[in-house]
Amino acid sequence: MKSLRCSLCNFRVIFFALPALLFVCGVSQSDAQHHQQPPAPTGPWMNASLSPDERADLVLKEMTLDEKIALLHGVGMPTDDPVTPENAASNRGVGYAVGVPRLGIPGIDMSDAAYGVRSSGVNGRYSTALPANVAAAASWDPETAFEYGALIGRELRAQGFNMTLGGGVDITRDPRNGRTFDYLGEDPVLAGTLVAKLIEGTQSEHVIGDIKHYALNDQESGRNSVNVNIGKRAMRESDLLAFEIGVEKGHPAAVMCSYNRVNGDFACENKYLLSDVLKKDWKFPGFVVSDWGGTHSTEKASAAGLDNEQPGKFFYSDKFKAAVEAGTISQAELDEHVHRILRSMFAAGVIDYPRQRSVIDPFAGFAVSRKIEEGGIVLLKNERAALPLNPAKLHTIAVIGSHADVGMISGGGSAQVDPIGGNAIMPPGKGATHWQEEIWFPTSPLKAIQARAPNANVKYDPGTDPAAAAAAAKGADVAIVFAYMWASEGMDLPSLTLPHDQDAVIAAVAAANPHTIVVLETGNPVTMPWVSAPAAILEAWFGGNDGAEALGNVLFGSVNPSGKLPNTFPKSEADLPHPTLTMPPPESEHFSGPVSPEQRAAGLPPFQVTYDEGLKVGYKWYEAEKKPVLFPFGFGLSYTTYRYSGLQVAPGETVKATFTVANTGAREGTEIAEVYAMLPDAAGEPFKRLVGFTRVKLDAKQKQTVTVDIDPKYLSIFDEAKDDWTLVPGDYTILVGGSSVDLPLKVTVSLK
Ligand code: BGC
């Protein structure tokens, strides 16, 4: 309660100082004038007992060619564009497709919302910044993912949007990918399970859900031009599996195709990805929307399965109409696109529950954000029980580095959520936030620490000079050194080394004070040449707008950490499948001068990236290559300890793994129990894979027997000859434990 009050009063101060941030989620007067709702829909399609498909067909029957075409494209980026007749009804997000006003079908009003609703500050509104998606992934908690998505859905709706552009699930093939924070880790089963729940949460608020970026957008460098080369089996068992689970279990209304090429074709005109796999094999009934500017053709994209071009209308407006009139695109193909869009609107409920602006509850948002961060923080090291801190024993605390006096860093790009009151370290007078700059949320670890150790003298050192930092740390009862690595869409990290000489600062502080705690604020794995020196290490990710309170609760033990790594932390870049990231040649980087229609269609000239590691992504790679890692996938400590016993595996249609987890320590905790499988030799995959997991909440000394159901697909391989999943008959070893390298229980069963 104390921490809640503390964070809220900070919030209030900033809040009321900011005239632009209207608590009522207001819109400007001129905005409001443009927000005329279409008439309430009244046609036969409003019979809610009909299926979304039937309802879509009833609307479709009434539509003119122009109305159909209008549903296939965007009208620019209302956030940046002046108000026009076409975008006037929009909510000034990044994308808008006009609906069918004559028939009462609303426009599709899209906003980025990866870890919160984007551009809220610039639009005079407010939204909660959740911890980065990767932090939520570290909770390995489907319920957390649901809550994450539901909060985003609620706030989108309250602002007036009816479609999210969240749901990022590209798996971590290269940990230097600048959007690693935007995604849910390196394992397809973990990421797919969580994204499905996130989508379910968002759609439960009657907002069109989205999953992106389909597919293999695994590096940002040259994302508009790169051609990813990868075999079918490899992609189906790795990157595509995350989407398959997300689509089949989460039922997103929309899929966003990515910028890059895959095996020769742009993802947004890739028949294999869009038609053969997504629409036919996975039976995806919704619509495919292009990433922003990711459309490159009319006929080819349409035939491949792209339904909606965003944000503009270069290929899917006049050119599309002309193609229909000329017969190069059939009426049936056009109707199929329109049907998919309409049926998704009915399925998500955006027609039955028209948008209605309301007041966002920032206090509820803070509470959700903090809870998710508390469940996502990963305790990587804790020697001699250095944590949790006992305030009664602390007289002096040195807080060092990373602007920990005023804020915590966030991830950049289209995911960026505007911080309350502006960038916490922005020089006064600097304007609105840019999509690619370091933005610090005003959540102060220093204050959170001081509040929990009121009698201690808490000093701050900026951590810019190793000697000064060491001097500040020396003699303090505890030194808490913060280090960060900012990351953003549109760029990759040059390396996994902490920037700004922070390694030297940490090493100097740890050498000066044996009771040094390192707190990392990163979205990506980082290397730690100093790993043996500090007493404790916490990975706090990008912690959202109440990150400091969450961190304070973990540091001082009112929350027992339970998060586990969704990404492997390698020892060095030399151990990665591709030690050097392939960068685009200059001509593949961007067009020089104005882009001609021909250039737009052809796209930037490709450069090749070949994923010859295939399906060996993350921990599978390190295991297969016998490369020891810094911190393994699935690893995370607690303030208590657990013991596993009694594994029994029941074969059957769904294999069931039953085992007991005991809390052997003196305080309550939640253990994430992980289930892996080794396939029979004939499968040709001599490394394990995650096939299930569950969270077990235990009081001190309590034990519980749990059962994890293993989806048969997670034990199967993708057989290219059959073009389908197949279970290889033979012996399967099921392993259970607390991380990918600590699996004390093992049972082999024969499956056919
Ligand atoms: C990003 C998408 C985003 C879109 C709209 C693109 O640059 O890749 O994730 O949804 O912009 O902002």
Residues whose N, C-alpha, C, O or C-beta is under 5 A from the ligand:
A	BS01	BGC	V94 D112 L165 D291 W292 S414
